[in-house]
Amino acid sequence: MSYRIIAAALCAGLLTGCNSTNTAPTPLADGYPTSLQHKMQSVHHWNVLAEHEADQIAKSLTGKGFRLYLDSSPENSTFETNFRQLLTSQLVQKGLPVSKSDRNALTVSYEVGVIRHLNQDTPGAFPSKRTILLSGISVASLVTGQSVDHWSEVGRMLLPLSAIDDLTSAQVSHSDTEVVITTQVSRGDLIIHSSSNIYFIDSKNAAHFFPREKRNSGRTVKVSS
């Protein structure tokens, strides 16, 4: 059988397959464009968030003549207790007036939500641009036959080293647990500023964000994707 006959048969099969997928009983799943999301793994990261929120609050309230009072009522988790101290320090360092009393002051509050996904697809690791480039050079040299001896040997030597570097430098692992942290500034019932930030966290560290009296219960918001 000639190559032309084989090629024609393959094309016919592909066309048949395309025609059969024009309709479907249910919508097909479509993924979002690849994006990055930070993983919160240390108290230093809590301080980074506190600095970010202090910057956002300062920009929202510029020139309005205000005092800030950090609400202490939600301090029932390790994160909330320490985040209040970190945010207080960041606000003071930026020259914002922070009061120990809520009298004639805007109230700064924050809420924390922990979400544990029950069935979340794990994204595969992807190589860096360095590895992709070296792979392309190596493959191109083998296909074209140009400078095969030179490029194939270089590719064979550098590609494993590049792949190892990718693996050792990619120290942030995927997690099925996320946390949503919302910081708000309000006057009475009026919300003046609101900012929400989403992070991955290790499942074992989720207890830092739970109320102390509920840690043993392991209560979380579970989402099935």
TORTILUM-45820 format. One line per 5 residues: number of its first residue (from 1); their letters; for each residue x, z, y of N, C-alpha, C. Coordinates in steps of 0.05 Angstrom, whole numbers, plus 32768, in hexadecimal, padded with zeros to 4 digits. Layout:
% residues N
NUM) A) X/Z/Y/X/Z/Y/X/Z/Y  ...
//
This chain:
% residues 225
1) MSYRI) 8011/8000/7FE8/8000/8000/8000/8012/8000/8019  800C/7FEE/802C/801D/7FEC/8043/8018/8002/8057  802B/8006/806A/8027/801A/807E/8010/8014/8090  800A/7FFA/8095/7FF4/7FF3/80A6/7FD9/7FFC/809A  7FD6/7FF9/807F/7FBE/8001/8072/7FBB/8020/8074
6) IAAAL) 7FD1/802E/8070/7FD0/804C/8072/7FC8/8055/808E  7FD5/8047/80A2/7FCF/804E/80BE/7FB2/8049/80C4  7FA7/8033/80BB/7F8B/802C/80C0/7F78/8041/80B4  7F7F/8049/809B/7F6E/805D/808E/7F6F/8078/809D  7F86/807F/80A7/7F88/8099/80B6/7F78/8097/80CF
11) CAGLL) 7F7A/8080/80DD/7F6B/807D/80F6/7F4D/807F/80F1  7F44/8072/80DB/7F28/8073/80D5/7F1F/808F/80CF  7F2F/809E/80C1/7F29/80BA/80BB/7F27/80CB/80D4  7F39/80C6/80E7/7F39/80D5/8100/7F20/80CE/8110  7F19/80B4/8111/7F01/80AD/8120/7EE8/80B9/8114
16) TGCNS) 7EE7/80BA/80F9/7ED0/80C6/80EC/7ECE/80E4/80F2  7EE6/80F1/80F2/7EE6/810D/80F9/7EDD/8112/8115  7EE6/8101/8128/7EDE/8104/8144/7EC0/8101/8147  7EB4/80ED/8139/7E98/80E9/813B/7E88/8101/8130  7E93/810E/811B/7E85/8124/810F/7E86/813D/811F
21) TNTAP) 7E99/813F/8132/7E9B/8157/8143/7E8F/8154/815E  7E80/813D/8163/7E73/813A/817C/7E5C/814D/8180  7E51/8157/816A/7E3B/816A/816B/7E42/8182/815B  7E38/8199/8163/7E3D/81B2/8155/7E25/81C4/8158  7E1E/81D4/8144/7E06/81E6/8145/7E0A/81FD/8159
26) TPLAD) 7E23/8204/815E/7E29/821A/8171/7E40/8212/8183  7E42/821E/819B/7E59/8218/81AD/7E73/821E/81A0  7E87/820E/81A6/7EA2/8212/819C/7EB1/8225/81AE  7EC1/8236/81A2/7ED1/824A/81B2/7EE7/823B/81C1  7EEA/8243/81DA/7EFE/8237/81EB/7F0E/824E/81F8
31) GYPTS) 7F28/824C/81F6/7F39/8261/8201/7F3F/825E/821F  7F47/8274/822B/7F4F/8274/8247/7F6C/826A/8249  7F73/8260/8261/7F8F/8258/8264/7FA1/8271/8260  7FB9/826C/8256/7FCC/8282/8250/7FD1/8292/826A  7FCF/82AC/8268/7FD4/82BE/827F/7FE4/82D6/8275
36) LQHKM) 7FED/82E6/8289/7FFD/82FD/8283/7FEE/8316/828D  7FF1/832C/827E/7FE5/8345/8286/7FF9/835B/8280  7FFE/836D/8294/8011/8382/8290/8009/8396/827B  801D/83A3/826F/8018/83B8/825C/8022/83D2/8268  8011/83E6/826A/8018/8400/8275/8023/8412/825F
41) QSVHH) 803C/8419/8261/8049/8428/824B/8058/8441/8254  8058/8447/826D/8067/845E/8276/805C/846A/8290  8064/8482/8297/805B/848E/82B0/8065/847E/82C8  807D/8471/82C5/8087/8460/82DA/8073/844A/82E1  8065/8440/82CC/8051/842B/82D1/8039/8437/82E0
46) WNVLA) 8033/8451/82DB/801D/845E/82EA/8025/845F/8308  803E/8465/830D/8048/8466/8328/8048/844B/8336  804E/8436/8326/804C/841A/8331/8030/8414/833A  801C/841C/8329/8000/8418/8330/7FF9/8428/8349  8003/8441/834B/7FFD/8452/8362/8008/8446/837C
51) EHEAD) 8020/843B/837A/802C/842D/8392/801C/8415/839A  8013/8406/8386/8003/83EE/838B/7FE8/83F6/8399  7FDB/840B/838E/7FC2/8413/839A/7FC6/841E/83B6  7FDB/842C/83BB/7FE1/8437/83D6/7FE4/841F/83E9  7FF2/840A/83E1/7FF5/83F2/83F2/7FDA/83E6/83F8
56) QIAKS) 7FC9/83E3/83E3/7FAE/83D7/83E7/7F9D/83E8/83F9  7F9E/8402/83F6/7F8E/8414/8407/7F97/8412/8424  7FB1/8411/8428/7FBC/840F/8443/7FB3/83F5/8451  7FB3/83DF/8441/7FAB/83C5/844D/7F8D/83C5/8453  7F7D/83D2/8443/7F60/83D3/8447/7F58/83E4/845F
61) LTGKG) 7F67/83F8/8464/7F5F/840C/8479/7F70/840B/8492  7F7F/83F6/8495/7F92/83F4/84AC/7F82/83F6/84C6  7F8B/8408/84D8/7F80/840B/84F3/7F65/8417/84F5  7F5B/8424/84DF/7F40/842F/84E0/7F40/844D/84E6  7F57/845A/84E8/7F57/8476/84EF/7F49/8487/84DB
66) FRLYL) 7F57/848F/84C6/7F4A/849C/84AF/7F5D/84B1/84A4  7F51/84C3/8494/7F60/84D5/8483/7F56/84D1/8466  7F67/84D5/8453/7F60/84D1/8438/7F5F/84EB/8428  7F4C/84EE/8417/7F4A/8505/8405/7F48/84FB/83E9  7F5B/8503/83D8/7F5A/84FA/83BC/7F49/850C/83AC
71) DSSPE) 7F34/8501/83A1/7F20/8510/8391/7F2E/851B/8378  7F2C/8535/8374/7F39/8542/835D/7F25/8546/8346  7F0B/8540/834A/7EF7/8546/8336/7EFB/8537/831C  7F06/851E/831C/7F08/8510/8302/7F22/8516/82F3  7F30/852B/82FB/7F4A/8531/82EE/7F45/853E/82D3
76) NSTFE) 7F3C/852E/82C0/7F38/8539/82A5/7F48/8529/8290  7F5C/851B/8298/7F6E/850D/8285/7F8A/850F/8290  7F9D/850B/827E/7FB9/850C/8286/7FBF/84F7/829B  7FB4/84DF/8298/7FB9/84CA/82AB/7FAE/84D1/82C6  7F94/84DA/82C7/7F87/84DF/82E0/7F95/84F5/82F0
81) TNFRQ) 7F9E/850A/82E2/7FAC/8520/82EF/7FC6/8517/82FC  7FD5/8508/82ED/7FEF/84FE/82F8/7FEC/84E8/830B  7FD8/84D6/8307/7FD4/84C0/831A/7FCD/84CA/8336  7FBD/84E0/8337/7FB6/84EB/8351/7FCF/84F4/8360  7FE1/8501/8352/7FFA/850A/835F/800B/84F2/8368
86) LLTSQ) 800D/84DE/8357/801D/84C6/835D/8011/84B7/8375  7FF7/84B4/8375/7FEA/84A6/838B/7FEC/84B5/83A5  7FEA/84D0/83A3/7FEE/84E0/83BB/8009/84DB/83C7  801E/84DC/83B6/8039/84D8/83C0/803D/84BC/83CC  8032/84A8/83C0/8035/848D/83CA/8026/848A/83E5
91) LVQKG) 800F/8495/83E7/8000/8494/8401/800F/84A1/8417  801A/84B9/8412/8029/84C8/8426/8043/84B9/842E  8051/84AE/841A/8069/849F/841F/8064/8486/8431  804C/847C/8430/8045/8464/8441/8039/846D/845C  803A/8487/8461/8031/8491/847B/8013/8494/847E
96) LPVSK) 8005/8494/8468/7FE8/8496/846A/7FE0/84B4/846A  7FCD/84BC/847A/7FC6/84D9/847C/7FB5/84E1/8464  7FBF/84F4/8455/7FB1/84FF/843D/7FA9/851C/8443  7F90/8522/843F/7F86/853D/8444/7F80/854C/842B  7F83/8567/842B/7F7C/8577/8415/7F5E/857E/8414
101) SDRNA) 7F51/8577/842A/7F34/857C/842C/7F25/8562/842F  7F0D/8561/8425/7EFD/8548/8427/7EED/8547/8442  7EF1/855A/8453/7EE3/855B/846C/7EED/8545/847F  7EDB/8534/8488/7EE1/851E/849A/7EF7/850B/848F  7EF6/8507/8475/7F0A/84F7/8468/7EFD/84E3/8455
106) LTVSY) 7F0A/84CD/8451/7F02/84B9/843D/7F0A/84C3/8421  7EF9/84BF/840D/7EFF/84C9/83F2/7F0B/84B2/83E1  7F22/84B9/83D5/7F30/84A7/83C3/7F29/84B0/83A6  7F1D/84A0/8397/7F16/84A7/837B/7F1F/8490/8368  7F20/8496/834F/7F27/8482/833B/7F19/8487/8321
111) EVGVI) 7F14/8472/8313/7F07/8473/82F8/7F17/8464/82E4  7F17/846E/82CB/7F27/8462/82B6/7F15/845B/829E  7F18/8443/8294/7F09/843B/827D/7F1C/8430/8267  7F19/8439/824F/7F2A/8430/8238/7F19/841E/8226  7F23/8407/8220/7F15/83F4/820F/7F26/83ED/81F7
116) RHLNQ) 7F1B/83F1/81E0/7F29/83EB/81C7/7F1B/83D4/81B9  7F27/83BD/81B8/7F1B/83A6/81AB/7F1C/83A8/818D  7F06/83A2/8180/7F05/83A4/8163/7F0F/838B/8155  7F0C/8374/8161/7F14/835B/8154/7F1F/8348/8168  7F38/834D/8171/7F44/833D/8185/7F5A/832C/8179
121) DTPGA) 7F59/8312/8180/7F6D/82FF/8176/7F88/8307/8181  7F9D/8306/8170/7FB8/830D/8179/7FC6/82F3/8180  7FCF/82F0/819A/7FDD/82D8/81A1/7FF8/82D6/8194  7FFF/82BD/818C/8019/82B9/8180/802F/82B9/8195  8046/82C1/818C/805D/82C1/819F/8065/82A4/81A5
126) FPSKR) 806D/82A0/81BE/8076/8285/81C5/8092/8286/81CF  80A2/8271/81C9/80BE/8271/81D0/80C2/826D/81EE  80D9/8276/81F8/80DF/8273/8214/80E6/8256/821A  80E9/8250/8234/80F1/8235/823C/810C/822E/8231  811D/8243/822E/8138/823E/8224/8137/8233/8207
131) TILLS) 8127/8241/81F7/8124/8239/81DB/8117/821E/81D9  8102/8219/81E9/80F5/81FF/81E8/8108/81E9/81F0  8118/81ED/8205/812B/81D9/820D/813F/81D3/81F8  814B/81E8/81EB/815E/81E3/81D7/8152/81D5/81BE  8139/81DD/81B8/812C/81CF/81A2/8128/81B2/81A8
136) GISVA) 8120/81AC/81C1/811C/8190/81C8/8135/8180/81C7  814B/818C/81D0/8165/817E/81CF/816D/8178/81B2  816A/818D/81A1/8172/8189/8185/8161/8174/8177  8146/8176/817B/8135/8163/816E/8139/8147/8178  813C/8144/8193/8140/812A/819F/815A/811D/8194
141) SLVTG) 816F/812D/8191/8188/8121/8187/8185/8118/816A  8175/8126/815A/8172/811E/813E/8160/8105/813C  814C/8103/814E/813A/80EC/814D/8147/80D3/8157  8155/80D5/816E/8160/80BD/817B/817A/80B5/816E  8188/80C8/8162/81A1/80C2/8156/81B8/80C0/816A
146) QSVDH) 81B3/80C7/8183/81C7/80C6/8198/81D6/80E0/8199  81F1/80DE/8196/8202/80F6/8197/81F8/810B/8183  81F1/8102/816C/81E6/8114/8158/81F9/812A/8150  8212/8123/814C/8226/8136/8144/8229/814C/8159  8228/8144/8172/822D/8157/8188/8214/8169/818C
151) WSEVG) 81FD/815C/8192/81E5/816C/819A/81D9/817B/8182  81DA/8170/816A/81CE/817E/8154/81DD/8197/814D  81F7/8196/8150/8208/81AE/814A/8203/81C3/8160  8202/81BA/8179/81FD/81CD/818F/81E2/81DA/818C  81CE/81C9/8186/81B3/81D4/8182/81B1/81E8/816C
156) RMLLP) 81BF/81E2/8156/81BE/81F4/813F/81CB/820E/8145  81DF/820E/8156/81ED/8227/815D/81DE/8237/8172  81D3/822A/8186/81C7/8238/819D/81AA/823F/8198  819C/822F/8188/817F/8234/8184/817A/824F/8177  8188/8257/8161/8183/8272/8156/818A/8288/816A
161) LSAID) 819F/8285/8179/81A7/8299/818C/8192/829C/81A2  8187/8285/81AB/8172/8286/81BF/8158/8293/81B4  8151/828D/819B/8139/8299/818F/813C/82B7/818D  8155/82C0/8185/8159/82DD/8182/8157/82EA/819E  8161/82DD/81B2/815F/82E8/81CD/8142/82EA/81D6
166) DLTSA) 8132/82D6/81CF/8115/82D7/81D5/8108/82EF/81C8  810E/82F3/81AF/8102/8309/81A0/810A/8324/81AC  8124/8328/81B2/812D/8341/81BC/8125/8347/81D8  8121/8332/81E8/8118/8336/8204/80FA/833A/8206  80EB/8330/81F3/80CE/8334/81F3/80C6/834E/81E6
171) QVSHS) 80C9/8364/81F6/80C5/837F/81EB/80A8/8389/81EE  8097/837A/81FD/807C/8382/8201/806A/8376/81EB  805E/8387/81DB/804E/837E/81C4/8031/837D/81CD  8022/836E/81BD/8005/836B/81C3/7FF7/8385/81BB  7FE0/838B/81C8/7FD1/83A2/81C2/7FB3/839C/81C3
176) DTEVV) 7FA3/83A9/81B1/7F86/83A5/81B1/7F78/83B9/81C3  7F88/83CA/81D2/7F7C/83DE/81E3/7F83/83D8/8200  7F6F/83D9/8211/7F73/83D5/822E/7F68/83EC/823E  7F71/83EE/8256/7F67/8402/8268/7F61/83F5/8283  7F49/83FD/828F/7F41/83F3/82A9/7F42/840B/82BC
181) ITTQV) 7F51/8408/82D1/7F55/841E/82E5/7F4B/8414/8300  7F36/8421/830A/7F2A/841A/8323/7F2D/8430/8338  7F39/8429/834E/7F3D/843B/8365/7F2B/8434/837C  7F1D/8447/8387/7F0B/8442/839D/7F0F/8455/83B4  7F08/844B/83CC/7F08/845C/83E4/7EEC/845A/83EF
186) SRGDL) 7EDF/8471/83F4/7EC4/8471/83FC/7EBF/8485/8413  7EA9/8480/8422/7E9F/8493/8435/7E82/8498/842F  7E7C/84AF/8423/7E61/84B4/841A/7E5A/84A1/8403  7E44/8492/8407/7E3B/847F/83F3/7E47/8463/83F8  7E56/845F/840D/7E61/8445/8414/7E7D/8442/8408
191) IIHSS) 7E81/842E/83F7/7E9C/8428/83EC/7EAA/8416/8400  7EC1/841F/8409/7ED1/8410/841D/7EE6/83FF/8410  7EF1/8409/83FA/7F06/83FA/83EC/7F03/83FE/83CE  7F07/83E9/83BE/7F05/83EC/83A1/7F19/83D8/8395  7F28/83E2/8382/7F3D/83D1/8374/7F3E/83D9/8357
196) SNIYF) 7F3C/83C5/8345/7F3D/83C9/8328/7F55/83BB/831D  7F63/83C9/830A/7F7A/83BE/82FD/7F77/83C1/82DF  7F80/83AD/82D0/7F7D/83AD/82B3/7F98/83AB/82A6  7F9C/83BC/8292/7FB6/83BC/8283/7FB1/83BE/8265  7FC4/83B4/8256/7FC6/83BB/823A/7FD3/83D6/8237
201) IDSKN) 7FCB/83E6/8224/7FD9/83FF/821D/7FDC/8401/81FF  7FEF/8410/81F6/7FF1/8416/81D9/7FDA/8428/81D1  7FCF/8422/81BA/7FB8/8432/81B0/7FBF/844F/81AE  7FD8/8455/81A6/7FE0/8471/81A3/7FE2/8480/81BE  7FE5/8471/81D4/7FE6/847D/81EE/7FCB/847F/81FC
206) AAHFF) 7FB6/8476/81EF/7F9C/8476/81FB/7F92/8492/8202  7F9C/84A6/81F3/7F94/84C2/81F8/7F9B/84CB/8214  7FAF/84BF/8220/7FB7/84C7/823C/7FA0/84C1/824F  7F8E/84AF/8248/7F79/84A6/825B/7F5E/84B2/8254  7F5D/84C1/823E/7F44/84CE/8235/7F41/84EA/8242
211) PREKR) 7F28/84F2/8248/7F24/850E/8251/7F2E/8521/823B  7F3A/8537/8244/7F47/8549/8231/7F34/8553/821C  7F1B/8559/8223/7F08/8564/8210/7EFF/854F/81FC  7F05/8535/8201/7EFB/8520/81EF/7F11/8513/81DF  7F29/851C/81E2/7F40/850F/81D4/7F3D/8510/81B6
216) NSGRT) 7F34/8526/81AC/7F32/8529/818F/7F1B/8518/8183  7F08/8512/8195/7EF1/8502/818B/7EF8/84E5/8188  7F0D/84DC/8196/7F16/84C1/8195/7F01/84AE/81A0  7EF2/84B7/81B4/7EDD/84A6/81BF/7EE8/8490/81D1  7EE1/8478/81CB/7EEA/8461/81DB/7ED3/844D/81DE
221) VKVSS) 7ED7/843B/81F1/7EC4/8425/81F3/7ECE/840E/81E2  7EBF/8407/81CD/7EC8/83F3/81BA/7EBA/83D9/81C0  7EC9/83C4/81C0/7EBF/83A9/81C6/7EC7/8397/81AF  7EB4/8388/81A5/7EB9/8375/818F/7EB9/8359/819B  7ED0/834C/819A/7ED1/8331/81A6/7EC8/831C/8192
//
